[in-house]
Every structure is written in structure tokens, then in C-alpha cells.
Amino acid sequence: MSITRHITLWETAIDALERAERLQRQFFRLAGQQGRAPVWEPPIEVFQNDARLVIVVALPGVHPEHIEVSVDGPKLVVAAERQLPKAFAVGAVHCMEIPYGRFERHIQLPAGRYRLIRRESEHGCLLLDFERLD
């Protein structure tokens, strides 16, 4: 077997181990979760121009009214809980890659002062539109 083939197999094995470790951390933390401790972080996108800062948080399956948004100094904190679907109460789960449980995302805001001028949910994403004050 060539060295290139060995490297490819090694990289594939490392990728599989990293995925398995991520899922193990996710589900064992979920199962052993104490109180309101966060167990996962949603992905985000941050856009900025001269007068605006827009943050998009991917939260499919989370009801917009249950999402907590607060500013803690220079950080924006977005938190809530993603519940398991009721369909999971019976039967066997064959694949489970979407994280569930309490989440909390801390987002470092760019330097400056901001005021939230719009909050809406669109296609499973929370959109936060800030106006720059200085």
C-alpha cells in the first residue's frame, strides 16, 4: 500500500474519531446536564457596516418567544433550550446529529455602543439588527 493511501486512511480515521468525540460530548453532557447549564452552541453569522450590526443565529426548532437575548458588557448572550421532538418518546433513534438541550451562545460585539432595533425569526434563524450609536 502506498504512503498516500496510508495518509488518506489516517485522515479518514481521525475525522471519524473527531465526529464521534463531538457527538459523545454532546450527548453525555445532555444526559448528565445539571439545571440550566448549556450543552451546545448554535452557529452564527455576523455582518457589519458603518451604521449597522446584524447577527444571525441558526436555531431551527426553537420557538422564538423562548429565546433569551441580553447584553453583558461587550458580549451578546443568546440562550434557550431546544426540546427533543415528541416523536422521539417511542421507538428507536437511528441517527441523531442535531443538538438538543440548553444552549447558550456568547458573541463578542465589535467595539462601540449598539442598540437593538429589530428582532425577528425567519426560517429557523434569529435575526438581531443593531444600530451603532457612536
C-alpha positions in Angstrom: 0.0 0.0 0.0 1.3 3.4 -0.9 2.2 6.2 1.6 -0.5 8.4 0.0 -3.1 5.7 0.7 -2.0 5.3 4.3 -2.2 9.1 4.8 -5.8 9.2 3.3 -6.9 6.3 5.6 -5.3 8.0 8.6 -7.1 11.3 7.8 -10.4 9.5 7.4 -9.9 7.7 10.7 -9.0 11.0 12.5 -12.1 12.7 11.0 -14.3 9.8 12.2 -12.8 9.9 15.7 -13.4 13.7 16.0 -17.0 13.3 14.9 -17.5 10.5 17.4 -15.9 12.6 20.2 -18.1 15.6 19.4 -21.3 13.5 19.5 -20.2 11.8 22.7 -19.5 15.1 24.4 -22.9 16.4 23.1 -25.0 13.5 24.3 -23.2 12.7 27.6 -23.3 16.3 28.6 -27.0 16.4 27.7 -27.7 13.2 29.7 -25.8 14.5 32.7 -26.9 18.1 32.4 -27.4 19.9 35.7 -30.1 22.6 35.8 -29.6 25.3 33.2 -26.1 24.5 32.2 -25.6 25.0 28.4 -24.8 21.9 26.4 -24.3 23.2 22.9 -23.7 26.4 20.9 -25.7 27.4 17.8 -23.8 28.6 14.7 -23.9 32.3 14.0 -23.1 34.9 11.2 -22.1 38.5 12.0 -22.4 41.3 9.4 -21.3 44.9 10.0 -21.3 48.1 8.0 -20.9 51.7 9.2 -24.2 52.1 10.9 -25.5 48.5 11.5 -24.5 45.2 13.0 -26.6 42.2 12.1 -26.3 38.9 13.9 -28.0 35.7 12.6 -28.2 32.7 15.0 -29.3 29.3 13.5 -32.0 27.9 15.8 -34.3 25.6 13.9 -36.9 24.1 16.1 -36.6 26.7 18.8 -39.7 28.8 19.4 -38.7 32.5 19.0 -40.6 33.5 22.2 -38.5 31.2 24.3 -35.1 32.7 23.2 -33.4 35.0 25.8 -31.3 37.8 24.4 -29.2 40.0 26.6 -26.1 42.2 26.5 -23.4 41.5 29.1 -20.8 44.3 28.7 -19.2 43.8 25.3 -20.9 40.4 24.8 -24.3 39.5 23.4 -25.8 36.4 25.1 -28.4 34.3 23.3 -29.9 31.4 25.3 -32.8 29.0 25.3 -33.5 25.2 25.1 -34.1 23.0 22.1 -36.6 20.3 23.1 -36.5 16.8 21.8 -39.4 16.2 19.4 -42.3 14.2 20.9 -41.8 11.6 18.2 -38.6 10.5 20.0 -40.6 9.4 23.0 -41.2 6.0 21.5 -39.3 3.8 19.0 -35.7 3.7 18.1 -33.5 6.6 17.1 -31.2 5.5 14.2 -29.4 8.8 13.7 -29.3 11.9 15.9 -26.9 14.7 14.8 -29.0 17.8 15.7 -28.1 19.0 19.2 -30.8 19.3 21.9 -31.0 20.7 25.4 -30.0 24.1 26.8 -27.8 26.3 24.6 -26.0 29.5 25.3 -24.0 31.5 22.8 -21.7 34.4 23.8 -21.0 36.7 20.9 -18.2 39.3 21.3 -19.6 42.6 19.9 -17.3 44.8 17.9 -16.1 47.9 19.7 -18.8 50.6 20.1 -22.2 51.0 21.5 -25.2 49.4 19.9 -29.0 49.5 20.3 -31.2 46.5 19.2 -33.6 47.9 16.7 -35.1 44.7 15.3 -35.5 41.1 16.4 -37.2 38.6 14.3 -37.3 34.9 13.4 -37.1 33.8 9.8 -36.7 30.2 8.5 -35.4 28.9 11.8 -32.9 31.7 12.3 -33.0 34.5 14.9 -32.1 37.9 13.2 -30.8 40.6 15.5 -30.3 44.1 13.9 -28.4 46.6 15.9 -27.9 50.3 15.3 -24.4 51.7 16.1 -24.8 54.6 18.5 -21.3 56.2 18.3 
